[in-house]
Amino acid sequence: MTDLLLAYISQGQLHLQRDGGGEILESPFGRSLRDRAVQIYNRNAWKQQGRGGQSLSRALRAPGDRDPSDFRVAVTSVTRGINPGELLYTLETDEISGVFTKDAAGVEKRLFHTADFRIRHLDAHPDGSEVAVSVHYAGGMANLAVLKTDGSGLTEVTDGESVDQAPRWALGPGRRLVFQSAGIGRDSRGRYSGFGPSAVQQLDLDTGVISCLAQDANFDFLWPRIGADGTLYYIRRPNSNAPQPVNPLAAVQETVLLPFRILWVIGRLIDLFVERRTGQPLFTMKDVAEKAVKTPSSWLLMRQTPESPENVETIAESALSFDLADDGSVIYSNGFDVFRIPANGEPAAKILAGENIDLIAAL
């Protein structure tokens, strides 16, 4: 393991990794919300007494009265903070979300929270003046916004029928953000019909001009970052809504496997039923399925030079998340392990073995 400081999110928990050791960083704010849910639940425990009480509980239960084991507290994004050794992250429950910092001493500070929308995908400006975030609404739409580092002045800077997310500040003069953007499709009656492919856009906040840096109707371009030299990085994955060529062999394989898939679903339903009644799973299929899920090899980490946008090369396969380190290296994860691609062109090397890694940040 390198001495590079990493943060990553696994199943909603925030992890810090350095010098071969790691720790889970718990949010005091999230813990206080969970403790409050436990208090409410215990105060209303009489509703759970007896069969009649269970019926009454279902009739009277408010969102805050639900079983504390169902109370979700999840860290949804993380990045380096403004000050040395500081983390900046977003956290959400089913009711609220917010932006938090944790300094080098482990002290958490809440910058902003709201119940009106969800805050995710944040990045601090290099000069420490503001934080870019994505604002997600219940209908599926998402806009970019900027927030002052004291938690005030949240201002949305994009709008329209689109999902704008994963903002990242571009180094250099001016205030420029690169981000991924997908249009929201609607039918002739105005009903939601899906998302278009995600493209990489750049927004100049000083002029309001938006320019497209990478797009393809057959692919999604995700998590864009621009290096110090202007090189653009992003993950490219096949767009599920794009027309796919017919593969006769694959069709035959799907036909043969169909009975086994049906049996797997039936077994899984039985497993869920037994687990709900007894508290213990009947089979281990859930664990096997989770272990079997890997990022497809078709998810490619791409590098695009600023001098020739058509000059695009693949630098890694099966990339789920990535970040750029200060030394010019690229850190990426396939969802299980973390690898480092040195800036000098040496081959990638594994620096961390893990599992269920959803997002990483080089600090």
C-alpha positions in Angstrom: 0.0 0.0 0.0 1.3 3.4 -0.9 1.4 6.4 1.5 -1.2 8.1 -0.7 -4.2 9.2 1.3 -7.5 7.8 0.0 -11.1 8.1 1.0 -13.8 5.8 -0.4 -17.4 5.0 0.1 -18.6 1.4 0.6 -22.3 0.7 1.1 -22.9 4.2 2.4 -20.0 4.2 4.9 -17.0 6.5 4.6 -13.6 4.9 4.8 -10.2 6.5 5.2 -7.1 4.6 4.0 -3.4 5.4 4.6 -0.1 3.7 5.1 -1.7 0.2 4.9 -4.3 1.0 7.6 -7.9 2.0 7.3 -10.8 3.2 9.4 -14.5 3.9 9.1 -15.4 7.5 9.7 -18.8 7.8 11.4 -20.7 11.0 11.2 -21.9 12.3 14.6 -24.8 14.0 12.8 -25.9 10.7 11.2 -25.5 9.0 14.5 -27.6 11.6 16.3 -30.4 11.1 13.7 -30.3 7.3 14.2 -30.3 7.7 18.0 -33.3 10.0 17.7 -35.1 7.3 15.6 -34.4 4.7 18.3 -35.8 7.0 21.0 -39.0 7.6 19.0 -39.3 4.0 18.3 -38.9 3.0 21.9 -41.3 5.7 23.1 -44.0 4.2 20.8 -43.1 0.6 21.5 -46.6 0.0 23.0 -48.0 0.2 19.5 -46.1 -3.0 18.7 -47.6 -5.0 21.6 -49.7 -8.0 20.6 -51.4 -8.8 17.3 -53.9 -5.9 17.7 -51.0 -3.6 18.5 -49.2 -4.5 15.3 -52.3 -3.6 13.3 -52.6 -0.3 15.2 -48.9 0.3 14.6 -49.3 -0.1 10.8 -52.2 2.3 10.9 -50.6 5.0 13.1 -46.9 4.7 12.2 -45.3 7.9 11.0 -42.0 7.9 9.0 -40.1 8.7 12.2 -41.7 5.8 14.1 -40.4 3.0 11.8 -38.0 0.3 13.0 -34.6 1.9 13.6 -33.0 -0.9 11.6 -34.8 0.5 8.5 -33.4 4.0 9.1 -31.0 4.8 6.3 -27.9 7.1 6.8 -25.6 7.0 3.9 -22.6 9.0 2.8 -23.1 9.6 -1.0 -20.0 11.5 -2.1 -16.6 12.6 -0.8 -13.7 14.7 -1.9 -10.7 16.6 -0.4 -11.6 19.6 1.7 -10.5 23.2 1.7 -7.8 22.8 4.4 -5.0 20.2 4.7 -6.3 16.9 6.1 -9.9 17.9 5.7 -12.7 15.9 4.1 -15.8 17.3 2.4 -18.7 14.9 2.0 -22.5 14.6 1.5 -24.7 12.6 3.7 -28.4 11.8 3.4 -31.3 9.9 5.0 -34.7 9.2 3.5 -35.8 12.7 4.7 -32.8 15.1 4.5 -29.4 15.5 3.0 -26.5 17.8 3.8 -22.9 18.9 3.2 -20.3 18.3 5.9 -16.6 18.7 6.6 -14.4 16.7 8.9 -11.1 18.3 9.8 -7.7 16.6 10.4 -8.6 16.2 14.1 -11.8 14.3 13.2 -14.2 17.1 14.1 -17.3 17.2 12.0 -19.0 20.5 10.9 -22.4 20.7 9.1 -22.3 23.3 6.4 -25.7 22.9 4.9 -28.7 20.6 5.1 -32.2 20.5 3.6 -35.3 18.3 3.2 -36.3 19.9 -0.1 -33.8 18.0 -2.3 -30.7 15.8 -2.2 -27.2 17.2 -2.4 -24.6 14.9 -4.0 -21.4 14.9 -6.1 -19.4 17.8 -4.7 -16.0 19.4 -5.4 -14.2 22.3 -3.7 -12.7 25.1 -5.7 -8.9 25.1 -5.5 -8.9 28.6 -4.1 -11.3 27.6 -1.3 -14.0 30.1 -2.2 -16.9 27.8 -3.0 -18.1 24.2 -3.5 -19.8 22.8 -6.6 -22.6 20.3 -6.0 -25.4 18.6 -7.8 -28.9 19.2 -6.6 -31.3 16.2 -7.2 -35.1 16.5 -7.2 -37.7 13.9 -6.6 -38.8 13.8 -10.2 -35.3 12.7 -11.4 -34.1 16.1 -12.6 -30.7 17.3 -11.3 -29.0 20.7 -11.6 -25.6 22.0 -10.7 -25.2 24.5 -7.9 -22.4 26.4 -6.1 -22.3 26.8 -2.3 -20.1 29.2 -0.4 -17.7 27.4 1.9 -19.4 28.7 5.0 -22.6 26.9 3.9 -24.5 30.0 2.6 -25.6 31.2 -0.8 -26.6 28.0 -2.5 -27.1 29.0 -6.1 -28.2 26.7 -9.0 -26.2 27.4 -12.2 -27.9 25.0 -14.6 -31.6 24.2 -15.2 -33.9 22.5 -17.7 -35.0 19.0 -18.5 -31.8 17.2 -17.7 -29.7 15.4 -15.1 -26.6 17.5 -14.5 -24.3 15.9 -12.0 -20.7 15.0 -10.9 -19.3 18.6 -11.2 -15.6 19.1 -11.1 -13.6 22.4 -11.2 -11.3 22.9 -14.2 -7.9 24.2 -13.2 -6.7 27.4 -14.8 -8.1 30.9 -15.3 -11.8 31.6 -14.7 -14.5 29.6 -13.0 -15.2 26.5 -15.2 -17.0 23.3 -14.3 -16.9 20.0 -16.2 -19.8 17.7 -15.5 -21.9 14.9 -17.0 -25.3 15.7 -18.4 -28.2 13.6 -19.7 -31.4 14.8 -21.2 -34.8 13.6 -19.8 -37.0 12.1 -22.5 -40.7 12.5 -22.6 -43.5 11.1 -24.8 -46.1 13.1 -26.7 -48.1 13.4 -23.6 -45.2 14.8 -21.6 -44.7 11.6 -19.6 -41.2 10.4 -18.6 -39.8 8.0 -21.1 -36.1 7.6 -20.1 -32.8 9.3 -20.1 -30.6 10.2 -23.1 -26.9 9.4 -23.2 -24.7 11.2 -20.7 -22.2 13.7 -22.3 -19.4 15.7 -20.8 -20.1 19.4 -20.7 -18.1 22.4 -19.6 -19.8 25.4 -18.0 -18.0 28.8 -17.9 -19.6 30.4 -14.8 -18.3 33.8 -15.8 -19.9 33.9 -19.2 -22.7 31.3 -18.9 -21.4 29.5 -22.0 -21.8 25.7 -22.1 -19.7 23.6 -24.5 -19.7 19.9 -25.1 -16.3 18.1 -24.6 -17.3 14.5 -25.3 -20.5 12.8 -26.5 -21.6 9.7 -28.4 -25.2 8.4 -28.8 -24.0 4.9 -28.0 -22.2 5.6 -24.8 -22.4 7.4 -21.4 -19.5 9.6 -20.4 -19.2 9.7 -16.6 -17.3 11.4 -13.8 -15.3 13.8 -15.9 -12.1 15.4 -14.5 -9.6 17.7 -16.1 -5.9 17.4 -15.1 -3.5 20.2 -14.5 -2.3 20.0 -18.2 -5.8 20.2 -19.5 -6.2 16.5 -20.2 -9.8 15.3 -19.9 -10.5 11.9 -18.1 -13.9 10.1 -17.9 -15.4 6.7 -17.7 -17.1 5.5 -20.9 -19.8 2.8 -20.7 -22.3 1.5 -23.2 -25.6 3.3 -23.2 -28.3 0.9 -22.3 -30.9 2.8 -24.4 -28.8 2.7 -27.6 -29.7 0.1 -30.2 -27.7 -3.1 -29.8 -26.7 -5.5 -32.6 -28.4 -8.9 -32.6 -26.2 -11.7 -31.5 -27.7 -15.1 -32.4 -25.4 -17.0 -30.0 -26.3 -14.8 -27.1 -30.0 -15.3 -27.9 -29.6 -19.0 -27.8 -27.7 -18.8 -24.5 -30.4 -16.6 -23.0 -33.0 -19.2 -24.0 -31.1 -22.1 -22.5 -30.5 -20.2 -19.2 -34.1 -18.9 -18.8 -35.3 -21.9 -16.7 -32.3 -21.6 -14.4 -33.0 -17.8 -14.0 -36.6 -18.5 -13.1 -35.5 -21.1 -10.5 -33.0 -18.6 -9.1 -35.8 -16.0 -8.7 -38.1 -18.5 -7.0 -35.3 -19.5 -4.6 -34.5 -15.9 -3.8 -38.2 -15.2 -3.0 -38.2 -18.2 -0.6 -35.0 -17.0 0.9 -36.5 -13.5 1.5 -39.6 -15.0 3.0 -37.7 -17.2 5.4 -35.3 -14.4 6.4 -38.2 -12.0 7.1 -39.9 -14.6 9.3 -36.9 -16.0 11.1 -34.3 -13.3 10.8 -31.8 -15.7 9.1 -31.5 -16.4 5.4 -32.3 -19.9 4.2 -29.7 -19.8 1.4 -26.5 -17.9 0.8 -27.5 -16.8 -2.7 -27.6 -13.1 -1.7 -23.9 -13.2 -0.7 -23.0 -15.2 -3.8 -24.8 -12.7 -6.0 -23.2 -9.7 -4.4 -19.7 -11.2 -4.8 -20.4 -12.1 -8.4 -21.3 -8.6 -9.4 -18.3 -7.0 -11.0 -17.9 -3.8 -13.1 -18.1 -4.9 -16.8 -14.9 -4.8 -18.8 -16.8 -2.5 -21.3 -16.6 0.3 -18.7 -13.5 2.0 -19.8 -11.4 4.8 -18.2 -10.5 7.2 -21.0 -8.0 9.9 -21.5 -8.6 12.8 -24.1 -5.8 15.3 -24.9 -6.7 19.0 -25.1 -4.7 19.5 -28.3 -6.6 16.8 -30.2 -10.1 16.0 -28.8 -10.3 13.1 -31.3 -7.1 11.6 -29.7 -8.7 9.4 -27.1 -7.1 6.4 -25.5 -8.2 3.7 -23.0 -6.0 3.6 -19.9 -8.0 1.0 -17.8 -10.9 -1.4 -18.1 -13.7 -2.3 -15.6 -13.5 1.2 -14.1 -16.3 2.1 -11.7 -14.8 5.2 -10.1 -11.6 7.2 -10.4 -9.8 10.4 -9.3 -6.7 12.4 -10.1 -4.0 12.6 -7.5 -1.8 15.7 -6.9 1.3 13.8 -8.2 -0.4 13.4 -11.6 -1.3 9.7 -11.1 -4.7 8.3 -11.8 -6.5 6.3 -9.0 -9.3 4.0 -10.1 -11.5 1.2 -8.7 -13.3 -1.7 -10.3 -15.7 -1.9 -7.3 -13.4 -4.3 -5.4 -9.8 -3.2 -5.7 -8.1 0.2 -6.1 -5.3 0.7 -8.6 -2.8 3.5 -9.3 -1.6 4.5 -12.8 1.6 6.4 -12.3 2.1 9.7 -14.2 5.4 8.4 -15.7 3.6 5.8 -17.8 4.5 2.7 -15.7 1.9 -0.1 -15.6 -1.0 0.2 -13.1 -0.5 -1.4 -9.7 -3.0 -2.5 -7.1 -2.8 -0.4 -4.0 -5.8 -1.6 -2.0 -7.8 -4.8 -1.9 -11.4 -4.3 -0.8 -15.0 -4.9 -1.9 -18.2 -3.0 -2.6 -16.2 0.2 -3.3 -18.7 2.6 -4.9 -16.6 5.8 -5.1 -13.0 6.9 -4.3 -11.3 10.2 -3.8 -7.5 10.9 -3.8 -6.8 13.4 -0.9 
